[in-house]
Amino acid sequence: MRKYTRNGQLEAVVCNCCGKKLVVESGIVREGVIMIDHTWDFFSEKDGEIHHFDLCEACYDDWINQFRIEADVEEQTELLS
């Protein structure tokens, strides 16, 4: 869950799963988080809904460890400094 200031700067991020408040400094999240924005389509029971949520890195790890088929992980070869 994200909260923004009146001028649109990111103010707070809370994990929707565990409720952990993540560190945000100057509008930048300073720890691992995954933001999911998903628009459900016609073939779903949620057609017309858009779901937004954030997971901290620990909750993400717990979630994907439940997968029967592992997520594809690719190493990023160029990192911005």
N, C-alpha and C positions, 0 to 999 in steps of 0.2 A: 504494500500500500504506500503510495507516494503522496506527499503533501508539498504544495508549492506556495511561495509567497505571492503577494498581489502582483508583483512584476514578473512572475513566471519562473523565478529561480527555485531550484529544488531545495527544500527546507528539511524534509525528513523522509526516511524510508523505513518501513516496518515489515518484517517477514510475515506474510499472511498465514504461514503454518505455525510457527512457534511464538510469534509476537515479539521477537528480538528487535530492538531499535538499532539500526545500523548507523555507523559513523558517517555523517555528512559534513564536509567542510567546504565553504565557499561554493556551494551548489554541486559538489562532486562527491559521489559515494566513495568512501575510502576503505571499503572491504568488499569481499566477494558477494555478489548478488546476481540473480537472474531475474529479468523482468519479462513477463509473458503477457502479450496482448494477442488475443485470438478471436477472430471473427468466425462464428459458427455458420455453416452453410445450409443449403436446402435439405441435404440428406441427414441432418441432425435433428434431434428432438429440441435443440436449442437454436434453431434457425432464427436469424435476426438478432441474436444476442452477441455482444462483444464482452469478453471476460478479460480483466486486467488483474494481475497479481505479481507479487515479488516473493522470491524465496531466498533466504540466506544460503550460503554455501553448504553449511551442515545439513540443512533440510533438503537441499537439492541432492546432495550425496545420498542421504537416506532414501529419497524418492527413487533415484535411478538404480540404487542397489536392489530394488524390488522388481526391476524389469526382468522378464524371462529372456529377452534378447538384449544384449548389452548395447548401449548407445555407441555410435561411432565417435571416436575421439581422434582428432587430427591435430598434430603439432603445428603451431604457428611459427613460421620461420623468420619473419621480420617483425620485430617489436618496436613500437614507437618509444622514443625516449623523452 
